[in-house]
Structure formats: structure tokens, C-alpha cells
Amino acid sequence: MNAEFWLEIARGIIAAAEYCFLITVGDSERAHARLMQPFEPKEDLTIWFGANPRSRKVREIGHNSQVAVSYQNPEEHAYVTLLGHAQMESDIKTRRKYWRKEWARFWPGGPESNDYVLIKFVPARIELMNISRNVAPDARTQPAVLVRQGKSWVASNAEPPS
């Protein structure tokens, strides 16, 4: 198990994808997935998303901040799922930083609008497979797993906490 190699694979899957799925759990305890256009992750893999503060995903994060973010690279038969904590960020300066001009059709008031908020996602666990690069400890039952320990990522195939 090579954590640095697995982390490189995870970053490659993320970089190759324009979109990902953000998965939340609502008060009904049902999981909901929606396609999102994330910003490029930070070095520590923190990921930012734009959202409407009245959206279901924002309500669900308010109910349960534990979410999953999943990316796919079909050419390499690969995926990475990051599990961690999400929170809302409404600071104007940060909203301006994480804004795309093409989003004006969804948020005509721009990043200063009360209709625009950010979701900040910080992963604590990474699960991945990449069949083309032989990253699949057991492709039938278990992905490769990285767990954050402080500022580092450590390879671990332990089951996620319940």
C-alpha cells in the first residue's frame, strides 16, 4: 500500500473530471446525489462548490454535515469518493473568489447576491479504484482507502466509521 501513489491517482481522477456528484443525507435519512461543477481542489483536497442557500443540498448539509463527493474517469475504469465534512460559507470575498461568469444565468445578482452561497468540503477519507493503473486491492469487494491523519494521508483499508 503506497499512500503517495494512491493520492496521485486520486488527484488525477479529480483533475480529469469537470463534474462530480455531491451526496448528502436528508432528514428522511435518504441519500441524495446531484451533479456539481466543483472548483479545483486545494492542495489539502478541500473542494468548493457554488449553491443556492434555499436548495435541498444546503438544507441537508445543515441537517447532516457528513457528505461524500464522487468523481469518475471512465477511460481508466476509475473512480474516487471523498468522505468528509461540509459547511456553508457566505463571506463575500470568498464568494467572489469562487465564482464563474457563466453562472450569472443561475445567479443574476452575481457572487454578492443573497441567492449565492458556497459549500466548503473538507475530506477525511478517500476511497478509490483505478483498474487501468492496478489500484484495486480487491476490485470485487473493496477500494483502496486513504485516511487523513493531521495534514497527511495514510493508506488504510479499515471500514469507515458508522
Backbone as numpy.savetxt, mean C-alpha at the origin, in Angstrom:
# Nx Ny Nz CAx CAy CAz Cx Cy Cz
16.95 -17.38 2.99 16.10 -16.20 2.99 17.00 -14.96 2.99
16.82 -14.12 1.97 17.64 -12.93 1.84 16.73 -11.71 1.83
16.66 -11.03 2.96 15.75 -9.90 3.10 16.03 -8.80 2.09
17.29 -8.47 1.85 17.61 -7.39 0.91 17.17 -7.74 -0.51
17.38 -8.98 -0.91 16.95 -9.43 -2.24 15.43 -9.37 -2.35
14.74 -9.86 -1.34 13.27 -9.82 -1.35 12.76 -8.39 -1.38
13.41 -7.51 -0.63 13.00 -6.11 -0.62 13.21 -5.48 -1.99
14.30 -5.80 -2.66 14.55 -5.33 -4.02 13.45 -5.82 -4.97
13.05 -7.07 -4.83 11.97 -7.63 -5.65 10.67 -6.88 -5.38
10.36 -6.65 -4.12 9.13 -5.94 -3.74 9.12 -4.54 -4.35
10.23 -3.82 -4.24 10.31 -2.47 -4.80 10.14 -2.49 -6.32
10.68 -3.52 -6.97 10.53 -3.65 -8.42 9.09 -3.87 -8.85
8.37 -4.68 -8.10 6.95 -4.93 -8.40 6.17 -3.62 -8.25
6.45 -2.90 -7.18 5.76 -1.63 -6.93 6.07 -0.63 -8.03
7.34 -0.52 -8.41 7.76 0.45 -9.43 7.14 0.14 -10.79
6.89 -1.12 -11.08 6.35 -1.51 -12.39 4.85 -1.27 -12.50
4.19 -1.02 -11.39 2.72 -0.88 -11.39 2.31 0.58 -11.26
1.38 1.00 -12.10 0.86 2.36 -11.98 -0.24 2.41 -10.91
-0.94 1.30 -10.75 -2.06 1.23 -9.82 -1.84 0.09 -8.83
-2.58 0.15 -7.74 -2.56 -0.91 -6.74 -3.96 -1.02 -6.16
-4.15 -2.00 -5.30 -5.40 -2.13 -4.58 -5.18 -1.74 -3.13
-6.05 -0.91 -2.60 -6.08 -0.56 -1.18 -7.23 -1.36 -0.59
-6.93 -2.17 0.41 -7.94 -3.04 1.02 -8.17 -2.59 2.46
-9.41 -2.30 2.77 -9.81 -1.86 4.10 -10.86 -2.81 4.64
-11.12 -2.71 5.94 -12.18 -3.49 6.56 -13.15 -2.51 7.18
-14.42 -2.64 6.81 -15.44 -1.74 7.32 -16.04 -2.22 8.63
-16.99 -1.44 9.14 -17.63 -1.82 10.40 -18.45 -3.08 10.27
-18.72 -3.53 9.06 -19.42 -4.79 8.84 -18.45 -5.96 8.89
-17.14 -5.65 9.12 -16.06 -6.65 9.15 -15.85 -7.31 7.79
-16.35 -6.70 6.73 -16.10 -7.16 5.36 -14.94 -6.39 4.77
-14.12 -7.07 4.02 -13.00 -6.41 3.34 -13.52 -5.75 2.07
-12.99 -4.57 1.78 -13.33 -3.85 0.56 -12.04 -3.45 -0.14
-11.93 -3.76 -1.42 -10.75 -3.40 -2.21 -11.15 -2.38 -3.25
-10.26 -1.42 -3.48 -10.50 -0.46 -4.54 -9.17 -0.15 -5.21
-9.27 0.06 -6.52 -8.10 0.39 -7.32 -7.69 1.83 -7.02
-6.40 2.04 -6.76 -5.89 3.36 -6.39 -4.66 3.68 -7.23
-4.41 4.98 -7.40 -3.20 5.45 -8.07 -2.31 6.06 -6.99
-1.38 5.27 -6.46 -0.54 5.77 -5.37 0.58 6.67 -5.88
1.17 7.41 -4.97 2.39 8.13 -5.28 3.55 7.16 -5.06
4.69 7.47 -5.65 5.87 6.63 -5.50 6.21 6.49 -4.01
6.46 5.28 -3.57 6.76 5.08 -2.14 8.03 5.81 -1.70
8.04 6.17 -0.46 9.24 6.75 0.15 10.26 5.62 0.36
11.46 5.96 0.74 12.51 4.97 0.96 12.08 3.90 1.97
11.32 4.31 3.00 10.87 3.35 4.01 9.59 2.63 3.59
9.16 2.83 2.36 7.95 2.25 1.74 6.65 2.87 2.24
6.71 4.03 2.88 5.49 4.77 3.18 4.87 5.16 1.84
3.56 4.96 1.72 2.84 5.23 0.47 1.73 6.23 0.75
1.58 7.21 -0.15 0.55 8.24 -0.04 -0.49 8.06 -1.14
-1.76 8.33 -0.78 -2.89 8.26 -1.71 -3.74 9.51 -1.53
-4.35 9.97 -2.61 -5.35 11.03 -2.52 -6.72 10.40 -2.36
-7.62 11.10 -1.63 -8.95 10.55 -1.40 -9.94 11.66 -1.09
-11.21 11.32 -1.20 -12.28 12.21 -0.77 -12.57 11.89 0.69
-12.60 12.88 1.58 -12.81 12.60 3.00 -14.17 11.98 3.31
-15.11 12.04 2.36 -16.43 11.43 2.58 -16.54 10.03 1.97
-15.42 9.50 1.47 -15.45 8.20 0.81 -15.54 7.06 1.83
-15.99 5.91 1.34 -16.10 4.73 2.19 -14.73 4.32 2.73
-13.69 4.40 1.90 -12.36 3.98 2.36 -11.89 4.83 3.53
-12.15 6.13 3.49 -11.75 7.01 4.58 -12.54 6.66 5.85
-13.83 6.42 5.71 -14.64 6.00 6.87 -14.11 4.70 7.46
-13.78 3.75 6.57 -13.31 2.45 7.04 -11.95 2.56 7.73
-11.07 3.39 7.23 -9.78 3.59 7.89 -10.00 4.22 9.27
-11.00 5.09 9.38 -11.35 5.65 10.68 -11.83 4.58 11.65
-12.47 3.55 11.13 -12.97 2.44 11.96 -11.86 1.45 12.29
-11.00 1.17 11.30 -9.94 0.17 11.47 -8.75 0.62 10.60
-7.71 1.11 11.25 -6.58 1.67 10.51 -5.66 0.61 9.91
-5.89 -0.66 10.20 -5.08 -1.72 9.61 -5.58 -2.00 8.20
-4.71 -1.80 7.22 -5.09 -1.98 5.81 -4.02 -2.79 5.09
-4.35 -3.18 3.88 -3.40 -3.86 3.00 -3.36 -3.11 1.68
-2.18 -3.09 1.07 -1.97 -2.49 -0.23 -1.31 -3.56 -1.09
-1.90 -3.83 -2.26 -1.41 -4.94 -3.08 -1.13 -4.49 -4.51
0.04 -4.89 -5.02 0.49 -4.58 -6.38 0.71 -5.89 -7.12
0.59 -5.84 -8.44 0.79 -7.02 -9.28 1.69 -6.68 -10.46
2.51 -7.65 -10.85 3.27 -7.56 -12.09 3.02 -8.87 -12.84
2.02 -8.89 -13.74 1.66 -10.13 -14.42 2.76 -10.69 -15.31
3.62 -9.80 -15.86 4.70 -10.29 -16.73 5.66 -11.20 -16.00
5.86 -10.95 -14.71 6.78 -11.78 -13.92 6.04 -12.75 -13.01
4.72 -12.86 -13.18 3.92 -13.71 -12.29 4.26 -13.35 -10.84
4.08 -12.07 -10.53 4.54 -11.55 -9.25 3.49 -10.65 -8.60
3.51 -10.65 -7.29 2.69 -9.70 -6.53 3.41 -9.37 -5.23
3.05 -8.24 -4.66 3.50 -7.87 -3.33 2.31 -7.26 -2.60
2.11 -7.68 -1.36 1.09 -7.11 -0.51 1.77 -6.55 0.72
1.48 -5.29 1.02 2.03 -4.64 2.19 0.91 -4.49 3.20
1.15 -4.85 4.43 0.16 -4.75 5.49 0.66 -3.76 6.53
-0.23 -2.90 6.99 0.22 -1.91 7.96 -0.89 -0.97 8.38
-0.49 0.21 8.77 -1.37 1.21 9.39 -1.57 2.39 8.44
-2.81 2.85 8.31 -3.13 4.03 7.50 -3.71 5.12 8.41
-3.46 6.35 8.01 -4.04 7.48 8.73 -4.32 8.60 7.74
-5.21 9.47 8.11 -5.58 10.59 7.26 -4.63 11.76 7.54
-4.33 12.51 6.48 -3.47 13.69 6.60 -4.15 14.82 5.84
-4.38 15.94 6.52 -5.08 17.05 5.86 -4.24 18.32 5.78
-2.98 18.26 6.17 -2.09 19.42 6.09 -2.02 19.93 4.64
-2.27 21.20 4.43 -2.31 21.79 3.09 -0.98 21.62 2.36
0.13 21.88 3.03 1.44 21.76 2.39 1.65 20.32 1.89
1.29 19.36 2.67 1.46 17.96 2.28 0.50 17.61 1.14
-0.73 18.13 1.20 -1.68 17.87 0.12 -1.19 18.47 -1.20
-0.56 19.63 -1.16 0.01 20.20 -2.38 1.13 19.33 -2.92
1.92 18.77 -2.03 3.03 17.90 -2.44 2.52 16.65 -3.14
1.42 16.10 -2.63 0.86 14.86 -3.19 -0.42 15.19 -3.96
-0.21 15.77 -5.11 -1.30 16.19 -5.97 -0.90 15.94 -7.42
-1.87 15.52 -8.22 -1.67 15.34 -9.67 -2.63 16.28 -10.40
-2.12 17.00 -11.38 -2.95 17.95 -12.12 -4.18 17.27 -12.72
-4.03 16.04 -13.21 -5.16 15.35 -13.84 -6.27 15.02 -12.84
-6.02 15.17 -11.56 -7.06 14.90 -10.57 -8.05 16.06 -10.43
-7.79 17.17 -11.11 -8.68 18.33 -11.00 -10.11 17.99 -11.43
-10.28 17.02 -12.29 -11.65 16.64 -12.68 -12.40 15.96 -11.54
-11.67 15.35 -10.60 -12.29 14.72 -9.43 -12.40 15.71 -8.27
-11.38 16.58 -8.15 -11.32 17.57 -7.08 -11.09 18.93 -7.73
-12.15 19.57 -8.27 -11.98 20.84 -8.99 -11.37 21.95 -8.14
-11.50 21.84 -6.83 -10.92 22.86 -5.94 -9.44 22.65 -5.69
-8.87 21.60 -6.25 -7.45 21.34 -6.10 -7.09 20.80 -4.73
-5.80 20.77 -4.42 -5.37 20.18 -3.16 -5.77 20.98 -1.93
-6.15 22.24 -2.12 -6.60 23.05 -0.99 -8.06 22.81 -0.63
-8.78 22.10 -1.48 -10.20 21.86 -1.28 -10.47 20.98 -0.07
-11.59 21.23 0.59 -12.02 20.37 1.69 -12.46 19.00 1.20
-12.56 18.84 -0.12 -12.94 17.56 -0.70 -11.74 16.66 -0.96
-10.54 17.11 -0.61 -9.32 16.34 -0.87 -8.56 16.12 0.44
-8.22 14.87 0.69 -7.46 14.50 1.87 -6.44 13.44 1.44
-5.44 13.23 2.25 -4.45 12.21 1.94 -4.57 11.03 2.89
-4.24 9.88 2.36 -4.09 8.68 3.17 -2.60 8.38 3.20
-2.06 8.28 4.40 -0.66 7.91 4.59 -0.63 6.47 5.09
0.05 5.61 4.34 0.13 4.19 4.68 1.57 3.84 5.03
1.76 3.24 6.20 3.08 2.81 6.65 3.05 1.29 6.84
3.78 0.56 6.02 3.74 -0.90 6.11 4.56 -1.44 7.28
4.10 -2.56 7.83 4.81 -3.27 8.90 5.18 -4.68 8.45
4.54 -5.15 7.39 4.76 -6.51 6.91 4.63 -6.51 5.39
5.46 -7.30 4.73 5.43 -7.43 3.27 5.34 -8.91 2.94
4.41 -9.25 2.06 4.29 -10.62 1.56 4.44 -10.54 0.04
5.27 -11.42 -0.53 5.48 -11.35 -1.97 5.82 -12.70 -2.57
5.54 -12.78 -3.85 5.96 -13.88 -4.70 6.38 -13.28 -6.03
7.39 -13.88 -6.62 7.80 -13.52 -7.97 8.31 -14.82 -8.59
7.44 -15.49 -9.31 7.76 -16.79 -9.88 8.93 -16.68 -10.86
8.97 -15.63 -11.67 10.04 -15.46 -12.65 11.42 -15.33 -12.01
11.46 -14.81 -10.78 12.75 -14.62 -10.10 12.94 -15.60 -8.95
12.13 -16.65 -8.94 12.24 -17.72 -7.95 12.08 -17.24 -6.50
11.20 -16.27 -6.30 10.88 -15.83 -4.95 9.50 -16.36 -4.62
9.51 -17.54 -4.06 8.28 -18.22 -3.66 8.67 -19.38 -2.76
8.84 -19.12 -1.47 9.26 -20.20 -0.57 8.42 -21.46 -0.73
7.13 -21.28 -0.88 6.25 -22.40 -1.20 5.08 -21.81 -1.97
5.20 -21.79 -3.28 4.21 -21.14 -4.15 2.82 -21.71 -3.97
2.72 -22.91 -3.40 1.40 -23.51 -3.19 0.73 -22.99 -1.94
1.53 -22.57 -0.95 0.91 -22.23 0.33 1.37 -20.95 0.98
2.59 -20.46 0.70 3.09 -19.33 1.47 4.00 -18.43 0.65
3.80 -17.12 0.76 4.69 -16.17 0.09 5.96 -15.95 0.92
6.92 -15.23 0.34 8.05 -14.73 1.11 7.53 -13.61 2.01
8.06 -13.49 3.22 7.55 -12.52 4.18 8.71 -11.70 4.75
8.50 -10.40 4.77 9.42 -9.47 5.43 8.65 -8.74 6.52
9.29 -8.55 7.66 8.67 -7.86 8.79 9.56 -6.69 9.18
8.93 -5.54 9.40 9.69 -4.35 9.80 10.14 -4.51 11.25
11.42 -4.28 11.47 11.97 -4.22 12.82 12.75 -2.91 12.92
12.13 -1.93 13.54 12.71 -0.60 13.59 12.72 0.00 12.20
13.90 0.32 11.68 14.02 0.88 10.34 14.45 -0.17 9.32
14.55 -1.40 9.74 15.02 -2.48 8.87 13.89 -3.46 8.56
14.12 -4.24 7.51 13.21 -5.32 7.14 13.94 -6.65 7.35
13.24 -7.60 7.97 13.82 -8.89 8.30 12.97 -9.98 7.64
13.63 -10.96 7.03 12.91 -12.08 6.43 12.29 -12.92 7.53
11.02 -13.29 7.34 10.32 -14.09 8.33 9.14 -14.75 7.65
8.98 -16.02 7.86 7.81 -16.68 7.30 6.80 -17.04 8.38
6.81 -16.27 9.47 5.83 -16.47 10.53 4.47 -15.99 10.05
3.44 -16.57 10.59 2.07 -16.16 10.27 1.83 -14.73 10.77
1.00 -13.97 10.06 0.70 -12.60 10.51 -0.09 -12.64 11.82
0.03 -11.57 12.64 -0.75 -11.53 13.86 -2.23 -11.45 13.56
-3.03 -12.07 14.39 -4.49 -12.06 14.16 -5.14 -10.88 14.83
